[in-house]
């Protein structure tokens, strides 16, 4: 119902930037409707995660070995079986893996100080524009929005360039980029002018690409025995199905 809408914050004025030639009987109008929306600011959030780098893998292996996994065959519902399986995993992890606090930051780490300043300013001007405190706030918000988009794209291009240039001297930077983007994987992938939409075909396309560009080290000797302090020698897998 129109009577349920508050028209007190509606501004109608003649537009000085018409999209098409004006007709004197149908002038171009600029209509602004201000309303307050629930748009809370993002804040840094502390999240507890398992720190597997400091895990007691020897104790973990013994605990897993003592579990009789045959109980999973007694479930008729797959979801219940998976829930019980992960319950056992988490129980062992809680006993052998310490927790660490990770911070979900408000902005990506590659944002520059200038970009963050523009974002904060845009958020403040947006609140003023929604409350119709200052008629010029809408125009300032539009200007800031364009400036923010340009600044973010510039920061991202700089970040990609540095990642590519330092991929040999600082491979951790590449894997940091990879880990930050793997949660937003596209549904399709183009490789050699072919579109892949199946997960298996996408994985094989990646494998073909890496195989084509991989250059093994000339100092690598496959006969050398790999030495490790891990407990891999305690685990034996007869077959994988």
CNS distance restraints for C-alpha pairs under 8 A (distance, minus, plus):
assign (resid   1 and name CA) (resid   5 and name CA) 7.45 0.50 0.50
assign (resid   9 and name CA) (resid  33 and name CA) 6.05 0.50 0.50
assign (resid   9 and name CA) (resid  34 and name CA) 5.42 0.50 0.50
assign (resid   9 and name CA) (resid  35 and name CA) 7.37 0.50 0.50
assign (resid   9 and name CA) (resid 132 and name CA) 7.29 0.50 0.50
assign (resid  10 and name CA) (resid  31 and name CA) 7.15 0.50 0.50
assign (resid  10 and name CA) (resid  32 and name CA) 5.66 0.50 0.50
assign (resid  10 and name CA) (resid  33 and name CA) 4.58 0.50 0.50
assign (resid  10 and name CA) (resid  34 and name CA) 6.41 0.50 0.50
assign (resid  11 and name CA) (resid  30 and name CA) 7.98 0.50 0.50
assign (resid  11 and name CA) (resid  31 and name CA) 5.67 0.50 0.50
assign (resid  11 and name CA) (resid  32 and name CA) 5.03 0.50 0.50
assign (resid  11 and name CA) (resid  33 and name CA) 6.52 0.50 0.50
assign (resid  12 and name CA) (resid  29 and name CA) 6.72 0.50 0.50
assign (resid  12 and name CA) (resid  30 and name CA) 5.81 0.50 0.50
assign (resid  12 and name CA) (resid  31 and name CA) 4.57 0.50 0.50
assign (resid  12 and name CA) (resid  32 and name CA) 6.53 0.50 0.50
assign (resid  13 and name CA) (resid  29 and name CA) 5.73 0.50 0.50
assign (resid  13 and name CA) (resid  30 and name CA) 5.37 0.50 0.50
assign (resid  13 and name CA) (resid  31 and name CA) 6.60 0.50 0.50
assign (resid  14 and name CA) (resid  27 and name CA) 7.16 0.50 0.50
assign (resid  14 and name CA) (resid  28 and name CA) 6.06 0.50 0.50
assign (resid  14 and name CA) (resid  29 and name CA) 4.66 0.50 0.50
assign (resid  14 and name CA) (resid  30 and name CA) 5.89 0.50 0.50
assign (resid  15 and name CA) (resid  28 and name CA) 5.43 0.50 0.50
assign (resid  15 and name CA) (resid  29 and name CA) 4.89 0.50 0.50
assign (resid  15 and name CA) (resid  30 and name CA) 4.99 0.50 0.50
assign (resid  16 and name CA) (resid  28 and name CA) 7.90 0.50 0.50
assign (resid  18 and name CA) (resid  22 and name CA) 7.08 0.50 0.50
assign (resid  18 and name CA) (resid  28 and name CA) 5.69 0.50 0.50
assign (resid  22 and name CA) (resid  26 and name CA) 6.79 0.50 0.50
assign (resid  22 and name CA) (resid  27 and name CA) 5.69 0.50 0.50
assign (resid  22 and name CA) (resid  28 and name CA) 6.43 0.50 0.50
assign (resid  23 and name CA) (resid  27 and name CA) 5.86 0.50 0.50
assign (resid  34 and name CA) (resid 129 and name CA) 7.25 0.50 0.50
assign (resid  34 and name CA) (resid 130 and name CA) 4.95 0.50 0.50
assign (resid  34 and name CA) (resid 131 and name CA) 6.45 0.50 0.50
assign (resid  34 and name CA) (resid 132 and name CA) 6.40 0.50 0.50
assign (resid  35 and name CA) (resid 130 and name CA) 5.37 0.50 0.50
assign (resid  35 and name CA) (resid 131 and name CA) 6.63 0.50 0.50
assign (resid  36 and name CA) (resid 127 and name CA) 7.88 0.50 0.50
assign (resid  36 and name CA) (resid 130 and name CA) 5.59 0.50 0.50
assign (resid  36 and name CA) (resid 131 and name CA) 6.47 0.50 0.50
assign (resid  37 and name CA) (resid 130 and name CA) 7.98 0.50 0.50
assign (resid  42 and name CA) (resid 106 and name CA) 5.73 0.50 0.50
assign (resid  43 and name CA) (resid 105 and name CA) 7.12 0.50 0.50
assign (resid  43 and name CA) (resid 106 and name CA) 5.36 0.50 0.50
assign (resid  44 and name CA) (resid 103 and name CA) 6.29 0.50 0.50
assign (resid  44 and name CA) (resid 104 and name CA) 5.46 0.50 0.50
assign (resid  44 and name CA) (resid 105 and name CA) 4.70 0.50 0.50
assign (resid  44 and name CA) (resid 106 and name CA) 5.23 0.50 0.50
assign (resid  45 and name CA) (resid 103 and name CA) 5.48 0.50 0.50
assign (resid  45 and name CA) (resid 104 and name CA) 5.07 0.50 0.50
assign (resid  45 and name CA) (resid 105 and name CA) 6.81 0.50 0.50
assign (resid  46 and name CA) (resid 101 and name CA) 6.18 0.50 0.50
assign (resid  46 and name CA) (resid 102 and name CA) 5.61 0.50 0.50
assign (resid  46 and name CA) (resid 103 and name CA) 4.54 0.50 0.50
assign (resid  46 and name CA) (resid 104 and name CA) 6.38 0.50 0.50
assign (resid  47 and name CA) (resid 101 and name CA) 5.61 0.50 0.50
assign (resid  47 and name CA) (resid 102 and name CA) 5.18 0.50 0.50
assign (resid  47 and name CA) (resid 103 and name CA) 6.13 0.50 0.50
assign (resid  47 and name CA) (resid 104 and name CA) 7.30 0.50 0.50
assign (resid  48 and name CA) (resid  99 and name CA) 6.08 0.50 0.50
assign (resid  48 and name CA) (resid 100 and name CA) 5.57 0.50 0.50
assign (resid  48 and name CA) (resid 101 and name CA) 4.68 0.50 0.50
assign (resid  48 and name CA) (resid 102 and name CA) 6.17 0.50 0.50
assign (resid  49 and name CA) (resid  99 and name CA) 5.45 0.50 0.50
assign (resid  49 and name CA) (resid 100 and name CA) 5.46 0.50 0.50
assign (resid  49 and name CA) (resid 101 and name CA) 6.41 0.50 0.50
assign (resid  49 and name CA) (resid 102 and name CA) 6.92 0.50 0.50
assign (resid  50 and name CA) (resid  93 and name CA) 7.83 0.50 0.50
assign (resid  50 and name CA) (resid  97 and name CA) 6.12 0.50 0.50
assign (resid  50 and name CA) (resid  98 and name CA) 6.02 0.50 0.50
assign (resid  50 and name CA) (resid  99 and name CA) 4.64 0.50 0.50
assign (resid  50 and name CA) (resid 100 and name CA) 6.24 0.50 0.50
assign (resid  51 and name CA) (resid  55 and name CA) 6.73 0.50 0.50
assign (resid  51 and name CA) (resid  97 and name CA) 6.25 0.50 0.50
assign (resid  51 and name CA) (resid  98 and name CA) 5.64 0.50 0.50
assign (resid  51 and name CA) (resid  99 and name CA) 5.45 0.50 0.50
assign (resid  51 and name CA) (resid 100 and name CA) 5.82 0.50 0.50
assign (resid  52 and name CA) (resid  97 and name CA) 6.05 0.50 0.50
assign (resid  52 and name CA) (resid  98 and name CA) 7.50 0.50 0.50
assign (resid  54 and name CA) (resid  97 and name CA) 6.81 0.50 0.50
assign (resid  54 and name CA) (resid  98 and name CA) 6.84 0.50 0.50
assign (resid  55 and name CA) (resid  96 and name CA) 5.79 0.50 0.50
assign (resid  55 and name CA) (resid  97 and name CA) 4.41 0.50 0.50
assign (resid  55 and name CA) (resid  98 and name CA) 6.50 0.50 0.50
assign (resid  56 and name CA) (resid  60 and name CA) 6.20 0.50 0.50
assign (resid  56 and name CA) (resid  96 and name CA) 5.26 0.50 0.50
assign (resid  56 and name CA) (resid  97 and name CA) 6.46 0.50 0.50
assign (resid  57 and name CA) (resid  61 and name CA) 5.99 0.50 0.50
assign (resid  57 and name CA) (resid  96 and name CA) 7.29 0.50 0.50
assign (resid  57 and name CA) (resid 230 and name CA) 7.88 0.50 0.50
assign (resid  57 and name CA) (resid 231 and name CA) 7.36 0.50 0.50
assign (resid  58 and name CA) (resid  62 and name CA) 6.45 0.50 0.50
assign (resid  58 and name CA) (resid 231 and name CA) 6.49 0.50 0.50
assign (resid  59 and name CA) (resid  63 and name CA) 6.15 0.50 0.50
assign (resid  59 and name CA) (resid  96 and name CA) 6.79 0.50 0.50
assign (resid  60 and name CA) (resid  64 and name CA) 6.19 0.50 0.50
assign (resid  60 and name CA) (resid  92 and name CA) 6.52 0.50 0.50
assign (resid  60 and name CA) (resid  93 and name CA) 7.47 0.50 0.50
assign (resid  60 and name CA) (resid  96 and name CA) 5.97 0.50 0.50
assign (resid  61 and name CA) (resid  65 and name CA) 6.11 0.50 0.50
assign (resid  62 and name CA) (resid  66 and name CA) 6.38 0.50 0.50
assign (resid  63 and name CA) (resid  67 and name CA) 6.75 0.50 0.50
assign (resid  63 and name CA) (resid  92 and name CA) 6.82 0.50 0.50
assign (resid  64 and name CA) (resid  92 and name CA) 7.43 0.50 0.50
assign (resid  70 and name CA) (resid  74 and name CA) 7.68 0.50 0.50
assign (resid  71 and name CA) (resid  75 and name CA) 7.75 0.50 0.50
assign (resid  72 and name CA) (resid  81 and name CA) 5.71 0.50 0.50
assign (resid  72 and name CA) (resid  84 and name CA) 7.65 0.50 0.50
assign (resid  72 and name CA) (resid  85 and name CA) 7.32 0.50 0.50
assign (resid  73 and name CA) (resid  81 and name CA) 8.00 0.50 0.50
assign (resid  75 and name CA) (resid  80 and name CA) 6.87 0.50 0.50
assign (resid  75 and name CA) (resid  81 and name CA) 5.77 0.50 0.50
assign (resid  76 and name CA) (resid  81 and name CA) 7.98 0.50 0.50
assign (resid  77 and name CA) (resid  81 and name CA) 6.46 0.50 0.50
assign (resid  78 and name CA) (resid  82 and name CA) 6.19 0.50 0.50
assign (resid  79 and name CA) (resid  83 and name CA) 6.10 0.50 0.50
assign (resid  80 and name CA) (resid  84 and name CA) 6.19 0.50 0.50
assign (resid  81 and name CA) (resid  85 and name CA) 6.09 0.50 0.50
assign (resid  82 and name CA) (resid  86 and name CA) 6.20 0.50 0.50
assign (resid  83 and name CA) (resid  87 and name CA) 6.10 0.50 0.50
assign (resid  84 and name CA) (resid  88 and name CA) 6.39 0.50 0.50
assign (resid  85 and name CA) (resid  89 and name CA) 6.45 0.50 0.50
assign (resid  86 and name CA) (resid  90 and name CA) 5.97 0.50 0.50
assign (resid  87 and name CA) (resid  91 and name CA) 6.09 0.50 0.50
assign (resid  88 and name CA) (resid  92 and name CA) 6.40 0.50 0.50
assign (resid  89 and name CA) (resid  93 and name CA) 6.17 0.50 0.50
assign (resid  90 and name CA) (resid  94 and name CA) 5.93 0.50 0.50
assign (resid  91 and name CA) (resid  95 and name CA) 6.57 0.50 0.50
assign (resid  92 and name CA) (resid  96 and name CA) 6.25 0.50 0.50
assign (resid  93 and name CA) (resid  97 and name CA) 5.16 0.50 0.50
assign (resid  94 and name CA) (resid  98 and name CA) 7.31 0.50 0.50
assign (resid 105 and name CA) (resid 109 and name CA) 7.84 0.50 0.50
assign (resid 107 and name CA) (resid 111 and name CA) 6.80 0.50 0.50
assign (resid 107 and name CA) (resid 116 and name CA) 7.63 0.50 0.50
assign (resid 110 and name CA) (resid 155 and name CA) 6.71 0.50 0.50
assign (resid 110 and name CA) (resid 156 and name CA) 7.07 0.50 0.50
assign (resid 110 and name CA) (resid 159 and name CA) 6.46 0.50 0.50
assign (resid 111 and name CA) (resid 115 and name CA) 6.04 0.50 0.50
assign (resid 111 and name CA) (resid 116 and name CA) 6.60 0.50 0.50
assign (resid 111 and name CA) (resid 152 and name CA) 6.93 0.50 0.50
assign (resid 111 and name CA) (resid 155 and name CA) 6.09 0.50 0.50
assign (resid 111 and name CA) (resid 156 and name CA) 7.74 0.50 0.50
assign (resid 112 and name CA) (resid 116 and name CA) 6.42 0.50 0.50
assign (resid 112 and name CA) (resid 155 and name CA) 6.74 0.50 0.50
assign (resid 113 and name CA) (resid 117 and name CA) 6.12 0.50 0.50
assign (resid 114 and name CA) (resid 118 and name CA) 6.25 0.50 0.50
assign (resid 115 and name CA) (resid 119 and name CA) 6.22 0.50 0.50
assign (resid 115 and name CA) (resid 148 and name CA) 6.46 0.50 0.50
assign (resid 115 and name CA) (resid 151 and name CA) 5.83 0.50 0.50
assign (resid 115 and name CA) (resid 152 and name CA) 6.54 0.50 0.50
assign (resid 116 and name CA) (resid 120 and name CA) 6.22 0.50 0.50
assign (resid 117 and name CA) (resid 121 and name CA) 6.16 0.50 0.50
assign (resid 118 and name CA) (resid 122 and name CA) 5.98 0.50 0.50
assign (resid 118 and name CA) (resid 144 and name CA) 6.85 0.50 0.50
assign (resid 118 and name CA) (resid 147 and name CA) 7.61 0.50 0.50
assign (resid 118 and name CA) (resid 148 and name CA) 6.16 0.50 0.50
assign (resid 119 and name CA) (resid 123 and name CA) 6.20 0.50 0.50
assign (resid 119 and name CA) (resid 148 and name CA) 6.51 0.50 0.50
assign (resid 120 and name CA) (resid 124 and name CA) 6.35 0.50 0.50
assign (resid 121 and name CA) (resid 125 and name CA) 6.18 0.50 0.50
assign (resid 121 and name CA) (resid 144 and name CA) 7.86 0.50 0.50
assign (resid 122 and name CA) (resid 126 and name CA) 5.93 0.50 0.50
assign (resid 122 and name CA) (resid 141 and name CA) 6.06 0.50 0.50
assign (resid 122 and name CA) (resid 144 and name CA) 5.81 0.50 0.50
assign (resid 122 and name CA) (resid 145 and name CA) 6.84 0.50 0.50
assign (resid 123 and name CA) (resid 127 and name CA) 6.44 0.50 0.50
assign (resid 124 and name CA) (resid 128 and name CA) 6.54 0.50 0.50
assign (resid 125 and name CA) (resid 129 and name CA) 6.08 0.50 0.50
assign (resid 125 and name CA) (resid 137 and name CA) 6.00 0.50 0.50
assign (resid 125 and name CA) (resid 138 and name CA) 7.87 0.50 0.50
assign (resid 125 and name CA) (resid 140 and name CA) 7.28 0.50 0.50
assign (resid 125 and name CA) (resid 141 and name CA) 5.94 0.50 0.50
assign (resid 126 and name CA) (resid 130 and name CA) 6.16 0.50 0.50
assign (resid 126 and name CA) (resid 137 and name CA) 7.38 0.50 0.50
assign (resid 126 and name CA) (resid 138 and name CA) 7.56 0.50 0.50
assign (resid 126 and name CA) (resid 141 and name CA) 6.13 0.50 0.50
assign (resid 127 and name CA) (resid 131 and name CA) 6.32 0.50 0.50
assign (resid 128 and name CA) (resid 132 and name CA) 6.05 0.50 0.50
assign (resid 128 and name CA) (resid 133 and name CA) 5.42 0.50 0.50
assign (resid 128 and name CA) (resid 134 and name CA) 6.71 0.50 0.50
assign (resid 128 and name CA) (resid 137 and name CA) 6.49 0.50 0.50
assign (resid 129 and name CA) (resid 133 and name CA) 6.43 0.50 0.50
assign (resid 129 and name CA) (resid 134 and name CA) 6.62 0.50 0.50
assign (resid 129 and name CA) (resid 135 and name CA) 7.20 0.50 0.50
assign (resid 129 and name CA) (resid 137 and name CA) 5.03 0.50 0.50
assign (resid 129 and name CA) (resid 138 and name CA) 5.40 0.50 0.50
assign (resid 129 and name CA) (resid 141 and name CA) 7.63 0.50 0.50
assign (resid 132 and name CA) (resid 137 and name CA) 7.83 0.50 0.50
assign (resid 133 and name CA) (resid 137 and name CA) 7.80 0.50 0.50
assign (resid 136 and name CA) (resid 140 and name CA) 6.33 0.50 0.50
assign (resid 137 and name CA) (resid 141 and name CA) 5.92 0.50 0.50
assign (resid 138 and name CA) (resid 142 and name CA) 6.34 0.50 0.50
assign (resid 139 and name CA) (resid 143 and name CA) 6.34 0.50 0.50
assign (resid 140 and name CA) (resid 144 and name CA) 6.11 0.50 0.50
assign (resid 141 and name CA) (resid 145 and name CA) 5.99 0.50 0.50
assign (resid 142 and name CA) (resid 146 and name CA) 6.40 0.50 0.50
assign (resid 143 and name CA) (resid 147 and name CA) 6.26 0.50 0.50
assign (resid 144 and name CA) (resid 148 and name CA) 5.96 0.50 0.50
assign (resid 145 and name CA) (resid 149 and name CA) 6.31 0.50 0.50
assign (resid 146 and name CA) (resid 150 and name CA) 6.30 0.50 0.50
assign (resid 147 and name CA) (resid 151 and name CA) 6.06 0.50 0.50
assign (resid 148 and name CA) (resid 152 and name CA) 6.01 0.50 0.50
assign (resid 149 and name CA) (resid 153 and name CA) 6.24 0.50 0.50
assign (resid 150 and name CA) (resid 154 and name CA) 6.18 0.50 0.50
assign (resid 151 and name CA) (resid 155 and name CA) 6.15 0.50 0.50
assign (resid 152 and name CA) (resid 156 and name CA) 6.10 0.50 0.50
assign (resid 153 and name CA) (resid 157 and name CA) 6.15 0.50 0.50
assign (resid 154 and name CA) (resid 158 and name CA) 6.23 0.50 0.50
assign (resid 155 and name CA) (resid 159 and name CA) 6.13 0.50 0.50
assign (resid 156 and name CA) (resid 160 and name CA) 6.18 0.50 0.50
assign (resid 157 and name CA) (resid 161 and name CA) 6.14 0.50 0.50
assign (resid 158 and name CA) (resid 162 and name CA) 6.21 0.50 0.50
assign (resid 159 and name CA) (resid 163 and name CA) 6.11 0.50 0.50
assign (resid 160 and name CA) (resid 164 and name CA) 6.19 0.50 0.50
assign (resid 161 and name CA) (resid 165 and name CA) 6.15 0.50 0.50
assign (resid 162 and name CA) (resid 166 and name CA) 5.99 0.50 0.50
assign (resid 163 and name CA) (resid 167 and name CA) 5.88 0.50 0.50
assign (resid 163 and name CA) (resid 173 and name CA) 6.03 0.50 0.50
assign (resid 163 and name CA) (resid 174 and name CA) 5.78 0.50 0.50
assign (resid 163 and name CA) (resid 177 and name CA) 7.78 0.50 0.50
assign (resid 164 and name CA) (resid 174 and name CA) 7.55 0.50 0.50
assign (resid 166 and name CA) (resid 170 and name CA) 5.19 0.50 0.50
assign (resid 166 and name CA) (resid 171 and name CA) 6.92 0.50 0.50
assign (resid 166 and name CA) (resid 173 and name CA) 7.42 0.50 0.50
assign (resid 167 and name CA) (resid 171 and name CA) 4.74 0.50 0.50
assign (resid 167 and name CA) (resid 172 and name CA) 7.87 0.50 0.50
assign (resid 167 and name CA) (resid 173 and name CA) 6.95 0.50 0.50
assign (resid 167 and name CA) (resid 174 and name CA) 5.92 0.50 0.50
assign (resid 170 and name CA) (resid 174 and name CA) 7.59 0.50 0.50
assign (resid 171 and name CA) (resid 175 and name CA) 6.56 0.50 0.50
assign (resid 172 and name CA) (resid 176 and name CA) 6.02 0.50 0.50
assign (resid 173 and name CA) (resid 177 and name CA) 6.31 0.50 0.50
assign (resid 174 and name CA) (resid 178 and name CA) 6.16 0.50 0.50
assign (resid 175 and name CA) (resid 179 and name CA) 5.99 0.50 0.50
assign (resid 176 and name CA) (resid 180 and name CA) 6.21 0.50 0.50
assign (resid 177 and name CA) (resid 181 and name CA) 6.34 0.50 0.50
assign (resid 178 and name CA) (resid 182 and name CA) 5.95 0.50 0.50
assign (resid 179 and name CA) (resid 183 and name CA) 7.51 0.50 0.50
assign (resid 181 and name CA) (resid 185 and name CA) 7.05 0.50 0.50
assign (resid 187 and name CA) (resid 197 and name CA) 6.13 0.50 0.50
assign (resid 188 and name CA) (resid 195 and name CA) 6.60 0.50 0.50
assign (resid 188 and name CA) (resid 196 and name CA) 5.51 0.50 0.50
assign (resid 188 and name CA) (resid 197 and name CA) 4.44 0.50 0.50
assign (resid 188 and name CA) (resid 198 and name CA) 7.66 0.50 0.50
assign (resid 188 and name CA) (resid 202 and name CA) 7.77 0.50 0.50
assign (resid 189 and name CA) (resid 195 and name CA) 5.61 0.50 0.50
assign (resid 189 and name CA) (resid 196 and name CA) 5.10 0.50 0.50
assign (resid 189 and name CA) (resid 197 and name CA) 6.52 0.50 0.50
assign (resid 189 and name CA) (resid 202 and name CA) 6.55 0.50 0.50
assign (resid 190 and name CA) (resid 194 and name CA) 5.39 0.50 0.50
assign (resid 190 and name CA) (resid 195 and name CA) 4.50 0.50 0.50
assign (resid 190 and name CA) (resid 196 and name CA) 6.22 0.50 0.50
assign (resid 191 and name CA) (resid 195 and name CA) 6.64 0.50 0.50
assign (resid 191 and name CA) (resid 196 and name CA) 7.74 0.50 0.50
assign (resid 191 and name CA) (resid 205 and name CA) 6.97 0.50 0.50
assign (resid 196 and name CA) (resid 201 and name CA) 6.16 0.50 0.50
assign (resid 196 and name CA) (resid 202 and name CA) 5.66 0.50 0.50
assign (resid 197 and name CA) (resid 201 and name CA) 7.24 0.50 0.50
assign (resid 197 and name CA) (resid 202 and name CA) 6.75 0.50 0.50
assign (resid 198 and name CA) (resid 202 and name CA) 6.11 0.50 0.50
assign (resid 199 and name CA) (resid 203 and name CA) 6.22 0.50 0.50
assign (resid 200 and name CA) (resid 204 and name CA) 6.25 0.50 0.50
assign (resid 201 and name CA) (resid 205 and name CA) 6.08 0.50 0.50
assign (resid 202 and name CA) (resid 206 and name CA) 6.34 0.50 0.50
assign (resid 203 and name CA) (resid 207 and name CA) 6.25 0.50 0.50
assign (resid 204 and name CA) (resid 208 and name CA) 6.13 0.50 0.50
assign (resid 205 and name CA) (resid 209 and name CA) 6.26 0.50 0.50
assign (resid 206 and name CA) (resid 210 and name CA) 6.22 0.50 0.50
assign (resid 207 and name CA) (resid 211 and name CA) 6.01 0.50 0.50
assign (resid 208 and name CA) (resid 212 and name CA) 6.23 0.50 0.50
assign (resid 209 and name CA) (resid 213 and name CA) 6.55 0.50 0.50
assign (resid 210 and name CA) (resid 214 and name CA) 5.69 0.50 0.50
assign (resid 216 and name CA) (resid 220 and name CA) 7.57 0.50 0.50
assign (resid 231 and name CA) (resid 235 and name CA) 7.27 0.50 0.50
